Amino acid sequence: MTVASAVAVLVGVLALATVLGLLLRARTGRARRTRPRDTSTTAADPATADLAPSEAFGTDATLVQFSTPTCARCPATRRQLDAVAAANPGVSRLEIDLAERPELARRFAVMQTPTVLLLDRSRAVHTRFGGPPRPAELTAALDTVLTAAAPTPGDESP
């Protein structure tokens, strides 16, 4: 192999690594909506029913954070989600340690920590964040869930 071809291979590998790194960075923390689900039922979604006792879930929404003991970004994400839950009545935060419950990583396809799921009042996964959620996207997704959970004026009983 000549020096010129070795340099060309090195430049190509660096370019590919840079593109992949930028792509991964652009996707981290972005909200991804899950498939639509019939929300006319108030029964708990069986996929999330065993995550925690029913009292741990919020009445309107729940933020579920998947973490590991070695996750460097999890403490900051925990503080962010706690602040969001405290500012919104009916919203709670659950943290699940994947070192203690590794089967959940497979069930929810967790490829990185933190991974955050936004559950609606029926405990169905509404939005998923890979990495720490971007604040604006988290707020928008939560507003969507809370708006759907709010009773409409005609639905209130006297």
Contacts in CASP RR format, 6 or more apart in sequence:
PFRMAT RR
TARGET T0000
AUTHOR 0000-0000-0000
METHOD contacts of the structure
MODEL  1
MTVASAVAVLVGVLALATVLGLLLRARTGRARRTRPRDTSTTAADPATAD
LAPSEAFGTDATLVQFSTPTCARCPATRRQLDAVAAANPGVSRLEIDLAE
RPELARRFAVMQTPTVLLLDRSRAVHTRFGGPPRPAELTAALDTVLTAAA
PTPGDESP
1 9 0 8 1.000
27 130 0 8 1.000
28 112 0 8 1.000
28 130 0 8 1.000
28 131 0 8 1.000
28 132 0 8 1.000
29 129 0 8 1.000
29 130 0 8 1.000
29 131 0 8 1.000
29 132 0 8 1.000
29 133 0 8 1.000
29 134 0 8 1.000
29 137 0 8 1.000
30 129 0 8 1.000
30 130 0 8 1.000
30 134 0 8 1.000
30 137 0 8 1.000
31 127 0 8 1.000
31 128 0 8 1.000
31 129 0 8 1.000
31 133 0 8 1.000
31 134 0 8 1.000
31 137 0 8 1.000
31 138 0 8 1.000
31 140 0 8 1.000
31 141 0 8 1.000
32 127 0 8 1.000
32 128 0 8 1.000
32 129 0 8 1.000
32 130 0 8 1.000
33 126 0 8 1.000
33 127 0 8 1.000
33 128 0 8 1.000
33 141 0 8 1.000
34 124 0 8 1.000
34 125 0 8 1.000
34 126 0 8 1.000
34 127 0 8 1.000
34 128 0 8 1.000
37 45 0 8 1.000
37 124 0 8 1.000
39 120 0 8 1.000
39 122 0 8 1.000
39 124 0 8 1.000
39 148 0 8 1.000
41 122 0 8 1.000
42 121 0 8 1.000
42 122 0 8 1.000
43 122 0 8 1.000
44 54 0 8 1.000
44 122 0 8 1.000
44 123 0 8 1.000
45 119 0 8 1.000
45 122 0 8 1.000
45 123 0 8 1.000
45 124 0 8 1.000
45 125 0 8 1.000
47 107 0 8 1.000
47 124 0 8 1.000
47 125 0 8 1.000
48 64 0 8 1.000
48 117 0 8 1.000
48 119 0 8 1.000
48 123 0 8 1.000
48 124 0 8 1.000
48 125 0 8 1.000
49 123 0 8 1.000
51 64 0 8 1.000
51 94 0 8 1.000
51 96 0 8 1.000
51 104 0 8 1.000
52 94 0 8 1.000
52 96 0 8 1.000
56 62 0 8 1.000
56 92 0 8 1.000
56 94 0 8 1.000
57 92 0 8 1.000
57 94 0 8 1.000
57 119 0 8 1.000
57 123 0 8 1.000
58 90 0 8 1.000
58 91 0 8 1.000
58 92 0 8 1.000
58 121 0 8 1.000
59 90 0 8 1.000
59 121 0 8 1.000
60 88 0 8 1.000
60 89 0 8 1.000
60 90 0 8 1.000
60 91 0 8 1.000
60 120 0 8 1.000
60 121 0 8 1.000
60 145 0 8 1.000
60 146 0 8 1.000
60 149 0 8 1.000
61 88 0 8 1.000
61 90 0 8 1.000
61 91 0 8 1.000
61 118 0 8 1.000
61 119 0 8 1.000
61 120 0 8 1.000
61 121 0 8 1.000
61 126 0 8 1.000
61 142 0 8 1.000
61 145 0 8 1.000
61 146 0 8 1.000
61 149 0 8 1.000
62 91 0 8 1.000
62 92 0 8 1.000
62 93 0 8 1.000
62 94 0 8 1.000
62 118 0 8 1.000
62 119 0 8 1.000
62 123 0 8 1.000
63 81 0 8 1.000
63 84 0 8 1.000
63 85 0 8 1.000
63 91 0 8 1.000
63 92 0 8 1.000
63 93 0 8 1.000
63 94 0 8 1.000
63 116 0 8 1.000
63 117 0 8 1.000
63 118 0 8 1.000
63 119 0 8 1.000
63 142 0 8 1.000
64 93 0 8 1.000
64 94 0 8 1.000
64 95 0 8 1.000
64 96 0 8 1.000
64 116 0 8 1.000
64 117 0 8 1.000
64 118 0 8 1.000
64 119 0 8 1.000
65 74 0 8 1.000
65 77 0 8 1.000
65 78 0 8 1.000
65 81 0 8 1.000
65 93 0 8 1.000
65 94 0 8 1.000
65 95 0 8 1.000
65 96 0 8 1.000
65 114 0 8 1.000
65 115 0 8 1.000
65 116 0 8 1.000
66 96 0 8 1.000
66 98 0 8 1.000
66 104 0 8 1.000
66 105 0 8 1.000
66 108 0 8 1.000
66 110 0 8 1.000
66 113 0 8 1.000
66 114 0 8 1.000
66 115 0 8 1.000
66 116 0 8 1.000
66 117 0 8 1.000
67 74 0 8 1.000
67 77 0 8 1.000
67 78 0 8 1.000
67 95 0 8 1.000
67 96 0 8 1.000
67 97 0 8 1.000
67 98 0 8 1.000
67 113 0 8 1.000
67 114 0 8 1.000
68 74 0 8 1.000
68 97 0 8 1.000
68 98 0 8 1.000
68 99 0 8 1.000
68 113 0 8 1.000
69 97 0 8 1.000
69 99 0 8 1.000
71 113 0 8 1.000
71 114 0 8 1.000
73 113 0 8 1.000
73 114 0 8 1.000
73 131 0 8 1.000
73 132 0 8 1.000
74 113 0 8 1.000
74 114 0 8 1.000
76 132 0 8 1.000
77 114 0 8 1.000
77 116 0 8 1.000
77 131 0 8 1.000
77 132 0 8 1.000
77 133 0 8 1.000
78 93 0 8 1.000
78 95 0 8 1.000
80 132 0 8 1.000
80 133 0 8 1.000
80 135 0 8 1.000
80 138 0 8 1.000
81 93 0 8 1.000
81 116 0 8 1.000
81 133 0 8 1.000
82 93 0 8 1.000
84 91 0 8 1.000
84 93 0 8 1.000
84 138 0 8 1.000
84 139 0 8 1.000
84 142 0 8 1.000
85 91 0 8 1.000
85 92 0 8 1.000
85 93 0 8 1.000
88 142 0 8 1.000
88 146 0 8 1.000
91 142 0 8 1.000
91 146 0 8 1.000
96 104 0 8 1.000
98 104 0 8 1.000
98 105 0 8 1.000
98 110 0 8 1.000
98 113 0 8 1.000
104 110 0 8 1.000
108 115 0 8 1.000
108 117 0 8 1.000
108 125 0 8 1.000
111 130 0 8 1.000
112 130 0 8 1.000
112 131 0 8 1.000
113 131 0 8 1.000
114 130 0 8 1.000
114 131 0 8 1.000
114 132 0 8 1.000
115 128 0 8 1.000
115 129 0 8 1.000
115 130 0 8 1.000
115 131 0 8 1.000
116 128 0 8 1.000
116 129 0 8 1.000
116 130 0 8 1.000
116 131 0 8 1.000
116 132 0 8 1.000
116 133 0 8 1.000
116 138 0 8 1.000
117 125 0 8 1.000
117 127 0 8 1.000
117 128 0 8 1.000
117 129 0 8 1.000
118 125 0 8 1.000
118 126 0 8 1.000
118 127 0 8 1.000
118 128 0 8 1.000
118 129 0 8 1.000
118 138 0 8 1.000
118 141 0 8 1.000
118 142 0 8 1.000
118 145 0 8 1.000
119 125 0 8 1.000
119 126 0 8 1.000
120 126 0 8 1.000
120 145 0 8 1.000
120 148 0 8 1.000
120 149 0 8 1.000
121 145 0 8 1.000
121 149 0 8 1.000
126 141 0 8 1.000
126 144 0 8 1.000
126 145 0 8 1.000
127 141 0 8 1.000
127 144 0 8 1.000
127 145 0 8 1.000
129 137 0 8 1.000
129 138 0 8 1.000
END
